[in-house]
Amino acid sequence: MKNKKKAIIVIILICLLLLSVIFSILVAIKNSSINAQGTIGNELELGWRTDEQLAEAEIVQLKNMTEKKRMQTYFSKYLSYMEEGKYEQAYNLLYDEFKQNYFPTIEEYIEYVEKTYPKMLLVNYENMERQGKYFIIDTTITGVNEQGETAKIEQKFIVYEKDYNDFMMSFNVI
């Protein structure tokens, strides 16, 4: 009697395991659509895309965004570079003449960023508008500084989009 109960429990567990495997396979098949080039559609989640494919996918996403959302995306990319300590990547997004005037070296830029901004940033978009070929973003940036105090910075950023995912920035230096 006890052996029959154990056998039934084992059979039920095996069935549940098989059902979960089948379900996982079905979900994977559903999420993996084959596109025109014959590649799997969810390669991004699986980590199979080349850098070129990732760049193309990012451009497709950007093309489907409103202008305002694209500018927020560009600005967020810049801020995330700063937060992650990827100063050279953030520096490279700045307009060349702006860098020459305010931060001729990356060391001066890093010093400014570390002195001016808290480590963790929270951005509130106060106003966003196009002025000619430039997009002006008025922000309030808040965060906690190293002393544990709330830091609040009101700053204007200017984004110039040459093409999708090809942009330059500047800002008012405070």
Rosetta blueprint (number, residue, H / E / L):
1 M L
2 K H
3 N H
4 K H
5 K H
6 K H
7 A H
8 I H
9 I H
10 V H
11 I H
12 I H
13 L H
14 I H
15 C H
16 L H
17 L H
18 L H
19 L H
20 S H
21 V H
22 I H
23 F H
24 S H
25 I H
26 L H
27 V H
28 A H
29 I H
30 K H
31 N H
32 S L
33 S L
34 I E
35 N L
36 A L
37 Q L
38 G L
39 T L
40 I E
41 G L
42 N L
43 E H
44 L H
45 E H
46 L H
47 G L
48 W L
49 R L
50 T L
51 D H
52 E H
53 Q H
54 L H
55 A H
56 E H
57 A H
58 E H
59 I H
60 V H
61 Q H
62 L H
63 K H
64 N L
65 M L
66 T L
67 E H
68 K H
69 K H
70 R H
71 M H
72 Q H
73 T H
74 Y H
75 F H
76 S H
77 K H
78 Y H
79 L H
80 S H
81 Y H
82 M H
83 E H
84 E L
85 G L
86 K L
87 Y H
88 E H
89 Q H
90 A H
91 Y H
92 N H
93 L L
94 L E
95 Y L
96 D H
97 E H
98 F H
99 K H
100 Q H
101 N H
102 Y H
103 F L
104 P L
105 T L
106 I H
107 E H
108 E H
109 Y H
110 I H
111 E H
112 Y H
113 V H
114 E H
115 K H
116 T H
117 Y L
118 P L
119 K L
120 M L
121 L L
122 L E
123 V E
124 N E
125 Y E
126 E E
127 N E
128 M E
129 E E
130 R E
131 Q E
132 G L
133 K L
134 Y E
135 F E
136 I E
137 I E
138 D E
139 T E
140 T E
141 I E
142 T E
143 G E
144 V E
145 N L
146 E L
147 Q L
148 G L
149 E L
150 T E
151 A E
152 K E
153 I E
154 E E
155 Q E
156 K E
157 F E
158 I E
159 V E
160 Y E
161 E E
162 K E
163 D E
164 Y L
165 N L
166 D E
167 F E
168 M E
169 M E
170 S E
171 F E
172 N L
173 V L
174 I L
